[in-house]
Amino acid sequence: MKLIAYYSSEHGGMLGGYSLTEIAYTSDGRCKVHTAGRTFHSEPITHKRYYADELLEKLTAVCERYNVISWTNLPKSNIFMHDAPSTSDKFTFEDGTKIILGSDMQYPAHAGDMFGDLKQLISESLNYSVDLEVTEEAPGFAMGMMGMMTNMPQNPVKVQKVADQADGKWASFCVDCGAKFTGSQRFCAECGSVRKKL
């Protein structure tokens, strides 16, 4: 069964990490991807928006391999960790079936492999992305201790577009994390990715 949309989020951990993934077909049949994330409260949230027209087909193959469409009525987990982040995943298939998973559920034994495969394919989709745009959302105002935080509303500030070509030969920004390259730098100082040729 064809996957037509995928949503994933993780938040609420003690360190303030946050991640979001939204993948769905547009009205004209293109596959649009939006990811966002940060590791700590004090960091800005980096948003990446782009098109990756092969991605949902690849994710469909993973869902079929692990029979995700059958993951219904999963039992509640007996384990609860106060400082662990909350996760949520939603798979929408073309027949209207929705599989909604949360961190309070007991997943099948092979769920870790399935999510690992999804994460790798989503990461690799940046290699064939079109119209990639990276923006940053300023961090909220931290209050208290041990991960307590209030996020003040912020307007995203556009910091980069892939179309920007500083030297006409090498990418000006890392396609994996959005960090800016300087001079003859060949590896990203933030994530270690190889600088791409344009």
Helices and strands as residue ranges (DSSP letters): E 3-11, E 18-25, E 31-38, E 45-51, H 55-65, G 68-70, E 86-93, E 98-102, H 111-124, G 125-128, E 130-137, E 141-142, E 149-150, E 157-161
